[in-house]
Amino acid sequence: MGTRYRLQREPDSALKYYNRALELYRGIGDERGEGEVLGGIGAVYFNPEDFEKALDYYQEALRKRTGVDDRQLTGSTYNGIGSVY
């Protein structure tokens, strides 16, 4: 749901669902899921040009994604970080 709202340019609704998902993933210890959600949150903050906040979330996503050896999403996260700069 968070991604859907992000793509529809409804950042408040997107963040509401992303944060709910993040709590659930953290509650069950799913670092891959955390990384995916954190990347989505970074993308939400990237769109309104809040680059500092976007970078914070992308970097946290990168730590999670490299920690679970998710190479595809790690590459996607580096792309997001590069876009910030």
Buried (B, 14 or more C-beta within 10 A) or exposed (E): EBBEBBEEEEBEBBBBBBEEBBEEBEEEEBBBBBBBBBBBBBBBBBEEEEBEBBBBBBBBBBEBBBEBEBEEBBEBBBEBBEBBE
